């Protein structure tokens, strides 16, 4: 007899098992929804959406590097292909461009400044008002420049330092063989704190690769509260492509980068120092804070549920003990797309998360049983008996059967509440076998 039988029994018979299995089967056949993006029309900071094209594609006809200050694409193909230290240093010195996308390693993001950090599966508005530290430099090596992040995934958000020493939040909406579609918010003051009001969620229209070089258009679009009184050029979508309003290559001149390279070849390369340990601790605090917001928030759409599941998993991987009590509260939170061999682990991410947290998860589960509201029973996954059964299995999985049963018996002896005593009697029933 296993834990699934126990859960069904606690839900007033086998009907509970039928309900849960039906939910899983229905979820398994559902197709994934298209990723969503945020409506940023209320955002006062410069922002936009653009394709970071792979060099050599039609999408890259107008440039393959993004200049975050104005959302323009910049041509630097010779530098891109060589990626020599002196050439990259020249780009940094000339503040030519900030961000690019490479097709290698299933999609690679390159911050030309060398400084970028992955903030996880969060929306831009989730980071509103969050004080963040300057990203540490990601060292280069093996022919790679600094600032490389491999295996970029859709939905992840990055804090990027520009070559001008400013900062931007960049969220990846789609990755394809021709480039990556990203949404960004730029902070012109140079700080790492962003005010991004929550907006509506909009569907991301899948990118259709161009069959001819992208065309340029000239369009004056007002970015909300631009940092300068002069019109700031942005990009627009033409034939499925976002292209720059102005030709920065023509503005800078073809020799600009070459001259910068010559100047930099005679200069000494600065030494890169390892950031202090306190920096890494603060960075982890920020990552935990953003994921806790997702854990505590509502998740109704398939995309929101996916983000919440990712946040729970990442909190567990970071051993964020502070998340344990919230996971106990949401122990029955359902991932309808979970259909693994381990029933509770795949369907209830907080259950799996508490087990990964180890002793912190076990302590939180004991406290949750002690304080649980044992109101009226129902055939819901939120019923007290169902939630209690999950918490008891967390304790037994973390502590082992012998110690886990001892803890449950101890808790049973410590309470005078008849209803709670009955609950513990059910949890320590010999019919129940632990699943790890």
Order of alpha helices (4+ residues) and beta strands (2+ residues): alpha-alpha-beta-beta-beta-beta-alpha-alpha-beta-beta-beta-beta-beta-beta-beta-beta-beta-beta-alpha-alpha-alpha-alpha-alpha-alpha-alpha-alpha-alpha-alpha-alpha
